[in-house]
Structures are given as C-alpha cells and as structure tokens.
C-alpha cells in the first residue's frame, strides 16, 4: 500500500474520529490508525477500553478500508472506577458507544465484547497483530492487560498503551517494566501520550534495540515518582521536572514511511 493511499485513509478516518467523544488527540488517533494499517503480519486488532468509541471508530474505519477484518473492542462500559473517564451522571457509556459506531458507519466492522478484558482473556485463542490498551490505568490493571494477551501476540505485533506519557503512574510503570525492560520488544517509541513497542520474541536482544529501550527509559523512569503524586502536580519543582523529562522523551507524530522502516521484520541497519 502506497504512502499516499494510507495517508488519505487516515485523513478520512480522522474526520470521523474527531466527531466522536473521547480523550484521544489527533496525533494519537493518527498513530493508532497507522499502526493498525501497517503493523506486519496477520491477526486481530484488539482494543481494550472503548469508552464512547473515539479510538474504535478510527481503528474500524482503517481496518475496513485496508481489508484487515474486524476490530475486537473490549469494554464493560460501566462506571465508576478509579481511572474511568467521567460519564457525567450516566451509568454506562454503551449507548453512546453504539450510537457513535452507527454514526461513523463502522458498526459492522466491530466485534463487541461488553466485558472486562481479563474475563475475555480467559478463553482468548486468536493471534493479535495490534494490542491497543486504554482501559484500567492502575498498575495492576494495565499489567494484567499486557501479560494476559502477550501470549497471543504474533512476531511483529504492536503493543500501544494510552496515557503513558502523562500522570497515570500505573500505565507509565507498566510501559517501563514490561516493554522497555523486555528483550522481547525491539522498536519502541512515544506518540503524544502513547507508548508503543514491537513484539520480537527472541529477536530484540541486539545492542541497537537494547540501547534504544534504555535511552527512552531514562525520562520515563524520571517521570514515575512525579506521576505517583497524582494527576494534579503540585509545586514548582515538580512542574518543572515534569515538563523537562517529558520534553526529553520524543513524542512527536510518526510518519508512515518511518513507521514501516522501524517495524518491518528485517535487520535495523538495512535501508527501506
């Protein structure tokens, strides 16, 4: 698929995403659509945490346009929980989720599981090429999502976690511990608040990948004690440190050509 084609598809996907309620920025939405379209290999696109469907709409649109099959959306759509978005008095986000899928014309591309991810994981058996984690942001919740679905990742699969580069300590720690410290992940990076890595079991022990993960770990681990204080950072020192270490963690937009070059299953010193 040519770069211009995928960019046009993502542009059209973003036009639908921006009309959908949620907390995904344009940069982040474009990245997960890019990952869905260009992650190598065959398998499911699995979304943990749908809320009102902002990311689901983008993933489903790209999956349909690129012939990738259905998006698997896991969310009990209940509240409250310590890291749930505010439902503003509503008891569930499900009705809004369905309405948004219908409005965007992608409901037929979504396999809906109105359930907790750990319950779905008990009987899961299908290969996964993109695991998008935006559910329980506690350490225990995010850790379970990574570990329960990791056995089903295909070589080359992308794991992307939302709210890593923010003030949710749980997501930040899990990204640092399970992705950046693991020799099973090769290319890694940030886009907006998304932390991502490519699963390469047994093939990511080279000095190149170990150095890349270690380099990114430095600002990430410096942010953990600040995030531990909560979403409202207090004090001039904390605010300055947060801005400094966040700025030192590159988190700009990821062009399609660069993503392909990083994630293709070939030695990292080979040219695209």
C-alpha positions as CSV (number, residue, x, y, z in Angstrom):
1,X,0.0,0.0,0.0
2,X,1.5,3.4,-1.0
3,X,2.2,6.1,1.5
4,X,-0.2,8.5,-0.2
5,X,-3.0,5.9,0.0
6,X,-2.6,5.2,3.7
7,X,-2.4,8.9,4.4
8,X,-5.7,9.5,2.6
9,X,-7.3,6.7,4.5
10,X,-6.1,8.1,7.8
11,X,-7.3,11.6,6.9
12,X,-10.8,10.2,6.2
13,X,-10.6,8.2,9.5
14,X,-9.7,11.2,11.5
15,X,-12.6,13.1,10.0
16,X,-14.8,10.5,11.7
17,X,-12.8,10.3,14.9
18,X,-12.9,14.0,15.6
19,X,-16.7,13.9,15.7
20,X,-16.6,11.2,18.4
21,X,-16.4,12.0,22.1
22,X,-13.3,10.9,23.9
23,X,-9.8,11.8,25.0
24,X,-7.6,10.7,22.1
25,X,-5.7,13.6,20.5
26,X,-5.4,13.9,16.7
27,X,-1.7,12.9,16.8
28,X,-2.6,9.8,18.9
29,X,-5.6,8.8,16.7
30,X,-3.5,9.1,13.6
31,X,-0.8,6.9,15.2
32,X,-3.1,4.0,16.2
33,X,-4.7,4.1,12.8
34,X,-1.3,3.9,11.2
35,X,-0.3,1.0,13.5
36,X,-3.5,-0.8,12.6
37,X,-2.8,-0.4,8.9
38,X,0.9,-1.1,8.7
39,X,1.8,-3.5,11.6
40,X,3.2,-6.5,9.9
41,X,1.7,-10.0,9.9
42,X,-1.9,-11.3,10.2
43,X,-4.0,-11.3,13.3
44,X,-6.7,-9.3,15.2
45,X,-6.7,-5.7,16.1
46,X,-7.7,-5.7,19.8
47,X,-8.8,-2.6,21.7
48,X,-9.0,-2.7,25.5
49,X,-11.1,0.2,26.7
50,X,-13.5,1.7,24.2
51,X,-15.4,4.3,26.3
52,X,-17.6,6.1,23.7
53,X,-15.8,4.8,20.7
54,X,-13.3,7.5,19.7
55,X,-10.4,5.1,19.0
56,X,-12.8,2.3,17.9
57,X,-14.1,4.4,15.1
58,X,-10.6,5.2,13.7
59,X,-9.4,1.6,14.0
60,X,-12.6,0.2,12.5
61,X,-12.5,2.6,9.6
62,X,-8.9,1.8,8.7
63,X,-9.5,-1.9,9.1
64,X,-12.4,-1.8,6.7
65,X,-10.6,0.3,4.1
66,X,-7.5,-1.8,4.3
67,X,-9.3,-5.1,4.3
68,X,-8.0,-6.1,7.7
69,X,-11.1,-7.7,9.2
70,X,-13.0,-6.7,12.3
71,X,-11.7,-4.7,15.3
72,X,-12.3,-6.5,18.6
73,X,-13.5,-4.0,21.2
74,X,-13.4,-5.0,24.9
75,X,-15.1,-2.8,27.5
76,X,-17.7,-3.4,30.2
77,X,-18.9,0.2,29.7
78,X,-19.6,0.5,33.4
79,X,-18.6,3.2,35.9
80,X,-17.2,4.3,38.2
81,X,-13.7,3.1,38.7
82,X,-10.6,5.0,39.8
83,X,-9.3,5.6,36.3
84,X,-12.6,5.7,34.3
85,X,-13.5,8.8,32.3
86,X,-16.3,10.9,33.8
87,X,-19.6,9.7,32.5
88,X,-21.3,12.9,33.8
89,X,-24.0,11.2,35.6
90,X,-24.6,8.3,33.2
91,X,-24.3,4.8,34.5
92,X,-22.7,3.4,31.3
93,X,-21.1,4.5,28.0
94,X,-22.5,1.7,25.9
95,X,-25.4,3.5,24.3
96,X,-23.2,6.4,23.2
97,X,-20.6,3.9,22.0
98,X,-23.1,2.1,19.7
99,X,-24.5,5.4,18.5
100,X,-21.1,6.7,17.6
101,X,-20.2,3.5,15.7
102,X,-23.5,3.8,13.8
103,X,-22.9,7.5,13.0
104,X,-19.5,6.7,11.6
105,X,-20.8,3.8,9.6
106,X,-18.4,1.2,11.1
107,X,-20.5,-0.8,13.5
108,X,-20.4,-3.9,11.2
109,X,-16.6,-3.8,11.4
110,X,-16.5,-4.1,15.2
111,X,-16.7,-7.3,17.3
112,X,-18.1,-6.0,20.6
113,X,-17.4,-7.7,23.9
114,X,-19.2,-5.9,26.7
115,X,-16.9,-7.4,29.3
116,X,-13.8,-6.9,31.3
117,X,-10.6,-7.7,29.4
118,X,-9.4,-10.2,32.0
119,X,-12.7,-12.2,31.5
120,X,-12.3,-12.2,27.7
121,X,-8.6,-13.2,28.1
122,X,-9.6,-16.5,29.8
123,X,-10.8,-18.0,26.6
124,X,-8.9,-16.0,24.0
125,X,-7.1,-18.1,21.4
126,X,-6.6,-15.9,18.3
127,X,-3.4,-14.2,17.1
128,X,-3.1,-10.5,17.7
129,X,-1.2,-8.0,15.5
130,X,-2.2,-4.8,17.3
131,X,-3.0,-4.6,21.0
132,X,-4.3,-1.2,21.9
133,X,-4.5,-0.8,25.7
134,X,-6.6,2.1,27.0
135,X,-8.6,0.5,29.8
136,X,-7.8,0.3,33.5
137,X,-4.8,2.6,34.1
138,X,-3.9,1.3,37.5
139,X,-0.6,-0.7,37.7
140,X,-2.4,-3.9,38.4
141,X,-5.0,-3.4,35.6
142,X,-2.5,-2.3,32.9
143,X,-0.1,-5.1,33.9
144,X,-2.8,-7.7,33.6
145,X,-3.8,-6.5,30.1
146,X,-0.2,-6.8,28.9
147,X,0.5,-10.1,30.4
148,X,-2.8,-11.8,29.7
149,X,-2.8,-11.0,26.0
150,X,1.0,-11.2,25.4
151,X,1.0,-14.9,24.7
152,X,-1.3,-14.2,21.7
153,X,0.9,-11.6,20.0
154,X,2.4,-12.6,16.7
155,X,6.0,-11.7,15.9
156,X,6.0,-8.1,14.7
157,X,2.8,-7.2,16.6
158,X,2.5,-3.7,18.0
159,X,1.5,-3.1,21.6
160,X,0.4,0.5,22.2
161,X,-0.6,1.9,25.6
162,X,-2.5,5.2,26.1
163,X,-1.7,7.8,28.8
164,X,1.9,6.5,29.3
165,X,3.4,10.0,28.9
166,X,1.1,11.6,31.4
167,X,0.3,11.4,35.1
168,X,-1.1,7.9,35.3
169,X,1.6,6.1,37.3
170,X,0.2,2.6,36.5
171,X,0.4,2.9,32.7
172,X,3.8,4.6,33.0
173,X,5.3,1.9,35.2
174,X,3.9,-1.0,33.1
175,X,5.3,0.5,29.9
176,X,8.7,0.9,31.6
177,X,8.7,-2.6,33.2
178,X,7.0,-4.7,30.6
179,X,8.1,-3.1,27.3
180,X,11.2,-1.1,27.8
181,X,12.9,-3.7,30.1
182,X,12.0,-6.6,27.9
183,X,14.3,-8.1,25.3
184,X,11.2,-9.3,23.5
185,X,10.5,-5.8,22.3
186,X,12.5,-4.2,19.5
187,X,11.5,-0.8,18.1
188,X,9.9,1.4,20.8
189,X,8.6,4.9,20.9
190,X,6.1,7.5,22.0
191,X,3.5,9.5,20.1
192,X,1.6,12.0,22.2
193,X,0.9,10.2,25.4
194,X,1.0,6.8,23.7
195,X,3.9,4.4,24.5
196,X,4.4,1.6,22.0
197,X,6.7,-1.3,21.2
198,X,7.0,-4.0,18.6
199,X,7.0,-7.6,19.8
200,X,10.0,-9.5,18.6
201,X,10.4,-12.6,20.8
202,X,14.0,-13.7,20.8
203,X,14.9,-11.1,18.2
204,X,15.4,-7.9,20.1
205,X,18.5,-8.6,22.2
206,X,20.8,-6.7,19.9
207,X,22.8,-3.7,21.2
208,X,20.8,-1.5,18.9
209,X,17.4,-2.3,20.4
210,X,18.7,-2.5,24.0
211,X,20.3,0.9,23.6
212,X,17.1,2.4,22.2
213,X,15.0,1.0,25.0
214,X,17.5,2.1,27.7
215,X,17.6,5.6,26.2
216,X,13.8,6.0,26.3
217,X,13.7,4.5,29.8
218,X,15.7,7.5,31.3
219,X,13.0,10.2,31.0
220,X,10.2,7.6,31.5
221,X,11.6,6.5,34.9
222,X,12.2,10.1,36.0
223,X,8.5,10.8,35.4
224,X,7.3,7.9,37.6
225,X,7.7,9.5,41.0
226,X,6.1,12.7,39.8
227,X,3.1,10.7,38.3
228,X,2.8,8.9,41.7
229,X,1.7,12.2,43.3
230,X,-1.5,12.2,41.2
231,X,-3.0,14.0,38.3
232,X,-2.6,17.4,39.8
233,X,1.1,18.0,40.0
234,X,1.9,20.4,42.9
235,X,4.9,22.6,43.4
236,X,7.2,24.5,41.1
237,X,9.9,21.8,41.3
238,X,7.6,19.0,40.3
239,X,6.0,21.0,37.5
240,X,9.5,22.0,36.1
241,X,10.8,18.4,36.4
242,X,7.6,17.0,34.7
243,X,8.0,19.5,31.8
244,X,11.7,18.8,31.5
245,X,11.6,15.0,31.5
246,X,8.5,14.9,29.2
247,X,10.3,17.2,26.7
248,X,13.3,14.8,26.8
249,X,11.0,11.9,25.8
250,X,10.5,12.3,22.0
251,X,6.7,12.0,21.4
252,X,6.0,13.7,18.1
253,X,4.0,12.4,15.1
254,X,5.2,9.3,13.4
255,X,5.3,9.4,9.6
256,X,4.1,6.3,7.8
257,X,7.5,5.7,6.0
258,X,9.4,6.0,9.3
259,X,7.0,3.6,11.0
260,X,7.4,1.0,8.2
261,X,11.2,1.4,8.3
262,X,11.2,0.8,12.1
263,X,8.8,-2.1,12.3
264,X,9.5,-4.2,9.2
265,X,10.9,-7.6,10.3
266,X,14.4,-7.1,8.9
267,X,17.8,-6.1,10.5
268,X,17.6,-2.5,11.7
269,X,20.7,-1.3,9.7
270,X,19.0,-2.2,6.3
271,X,17.5,0.6,4.3
272,X,13.8,0.6,3.4
